[in-house]
């Protein structure tokens, strides 16, 4: 079985489905909950630009560790010397010409 969370605005639907379930079957489950026909629904899939999240926990002895998913870190700011310069020439370049 697969366990899915489907989000729309402030609505969250938790469902379980067989791994072989089709998109249409998932939409029929949503129809049973929200009373919206499958042809008026669009389920978004995971893509490289927006991957799905799957948690991973390791087993130590007889129990699994608590699942912990950390958000991606933000890159630190670039030092000024590494920032791109304006396309116009600087005063130093003008003096050297």
Secondary structure by P-SEA (a helix, b strand, c coil): cbbbbbbcccbbbbbcccccccaaaaaaaaaaacccccccbbbbbbcccbbbbbbbbbbcccccccbbbbccccccccccccccccccccaaaaaac
